Amino acid sequence: MERTSYLTADEVQAAQTLHKRAPFALPNVSMGFFSIARYYGGLTYQGCHYTYMPGHDECVRDDVLRLVAKLRKKTAPQPMLNLGA
């Protein structure tokens, strides 16, 4: 199954600990009211700043992006050292 959102299911689950005053992500940005975010790289909605993710055509709340960056950094595979060369 192809992933269509910037956030994985596990990341959305982890984001449940954050506030819920505004949505975590705004999908299909280019098709609606928030399409201006494509030109400016983001928007502010309900007092929260969102960053536009062009590859997924969605805006993701900045605090969610910070949480996701920490999670992805923590689970990133470590490079193997070539000690025998």
N, C-alpha and C positions, 0 to 999 in steps of 0.2 A: 504494500500500500504506500502510495506517494504522500509525503508530508506536505501539506499545503500551508501550514501556519509556521511562523517563526518559532513559536513555543511548542515544545513537545508536551505530551500528556503528563509526564513526571514534573516538568517545570511548572505547568499550570497548577498541579497539585501542591507544589512547594509554595507557589505564590498565594495560596489560600490564607497564609499567615499575615499577608499584607492587608491594608485597609481596602474596603469594598465600596468607597464613595463614588468611584468611577470604574469603568470596565478596565480589565487588564490589557485588552487589545481591541482595536477597531479594524475589522476586516474589510476588504474590497473598497479601499479608500478612493481609488480613482473613479468609482462608479457613483459617487454621491456627494453629499453635502461637504464632506471633509477633503475633497479632491485638491484643495489649495495646499494641503500638506505636502503634496508631491513636489511643489515648486519651492517651498521654504524649508523642507527637510523635517518638518514637525508641526505641532499645533498644541494649543492649550485648550483643554475641555474639562469643564467642571473643576477648575482650579488645579488640574494635574497636567504636566507637560508630557507629550507623547513624541516619539521619534519615528519618522517614516522609514520603513524597511522596503526598499523598492523591489527586491527579489521576491517578496511575498505579498506585495501590495497591501500592507497593513501598517497601522501605527501601534506601537507598543509603549506602554507607560514607562517612564524613565526609572522609577524605583523597581519595576519588574525587570527591566534590562540589567540593572545593577545586580539583582539577585541571581538572574540567569548567568551573568558573566562569572560570578563566584562559583556557581554550580558547575558550569562547563570547565572552568579552570581546575576545579577540584577533581573532575572525572576525566580530564584530558590524558591520553596515553603518554607515558614518559618515553623519550627516545632511548633506544638501546645504544650503549657505549661499545665501540669496537676496540677492545683492549688488546686483541691479538695481532693487530696490524703492525 
